[in-house]
Amino acid sequence: MAETTLPAAPGPVGLDLARTALLIIDMQRDFLEPGGFGAALGNDVARLAPAVPACRRVLEAARHLGMLVIHTREGHRADLADAPPAKLGRGAPALRIGAEGPMGRILVRGEPGHDIVPELAPLPGEPVLDKPGKGAFYQTDLELILRNRGIEALLVCGVTTEVCVHTSVREANDRGYRCVVLADCCGSYFPEFHEIGLKMIAAQGGIFGWVSDSGGFLAAIGAEG
Ligand code: C5J
């Protein structure tokens, strides 16, 4: 794997692909499909759909390159012992975390809604991290996995832009990882939060990282079209 440069904001970003991992955040049925956690909170889940094919193109290219691919899932133990009361109390009682929904218990590990959408299903050997919070580093072994593989940069995709993607990028940035968020591979129930969330990452000379897109990545590695 070679070095490459991606077009990005606030400026081009060089990546050593052998030391770069693809981090796909929470592309779960619970957020992307009707009847899950996202819909239970009153959101229009269709807004997240365009991120799936974009993510898939990047995922296939990353696999082809032999890049480390890591998937995360937000969710809780069946007994909800790892869910803070403030989080459990959110939303209408019949639709809260742990309640029975059309895809099983909402945001609970092992339930159908907790699965990653089929288009982006992890392959054997790709680490899948179950996280109880919004950030991918919080109460997971992500940092250990990245260190063991010599990773220094992350290509970040997933949902939602301003919640779990943003939190994870902030955590990664503080730990010294260079993050490149692929804009069209992310999504939000609130288009304005998506736009502003991405601007916040690249603002002030890239205060949290860089923002590029799937086309920029695929072109940089010679995989477009
Ligand atoms: C949310 C996430 N939005 N994955 N989770 O609750 O962004």
Residues whose N, C-alpha, C, O or C-beta is under 5 A from the ligand:
A	BS01	C5J	D26 E74 V159 T160 V163 C164
